[in-house]
Amino acid sequence: MKERTLSILILFFAVIFLISCPLGYGNFGLGSEQKLVARYVCMISVSATTFLLMQKIISSFFLPGRDGMSLFHGMRLSAIEVLFVFYCIFLTREAREEWRAYINKKKSEVN
């Protein structure tokens, strides 16, 4: 998933949360079944927003900042590889490509 897609999904689920929460917990003349559905949608959207925000934060650690360095630049190669393998499922496409290139660059410097 790309960074832009991730940002759009975060916004989408946040808006869904802001709409469904008052419907599920407020008094808008909805029946009990509609309120129950709105509460489930609220819970799902809050969970999705939290997961996507976590993914964005983890990916930002791996992407270079304004100075061209990320949080993990300068670490030992073995530590970087372990972190990459552990966080790979949470990374966006750009962060994965950046870190694969960085790890390959470090490996070529060592050899």
RAURCOR-V656994 format. One record per residue. D_CENTER is the distance of its C-alpha to the mean C-alpha in Angstrom with 2 decimals. Layout:
d_center
D_CENTER
D_CENTER
This chain:
d_center
9.48
10.17
8.72
11.14
10.37
6.74
8.61
11.32
9.67
8.44
12.05
13.57
12.55
13.48
16.76
17.41
17.10
19.46
21.86
21.99
22.28
25.62
26.88
26.32
27.68
30.08
33.57
33.40
35.99
33.67
34.98
33.69
32.04
30.17
29.03
27.86
25.83
24.34
23.43
21.69
19.73
18.89
17.71
15.62
13.98
13.34
11.81
9.55
8.59
8.11
6.00
3.61
4.42
4.40
1.87
3.27
6.02
6.65
6.84
8.97
11.12
12.01
12.78
16.19
16.89
20.05
22.33
21.01
19.97
16.70
16.55
17.80
20.54
23.91
23.12
25.21
24.42
24.39
21.87
19.53
20.00
19.39
16.08
15.06
16.26
14.59
11.01
11.59
10.07
6.51
7.31
7.64
11.35
12.42
11.24
12.95
15.97
16.28
16.37
18.68
20.94
20.96
21.82
24.48
25.87
26.22
27.88
30.31
31.19
32.04
34.22
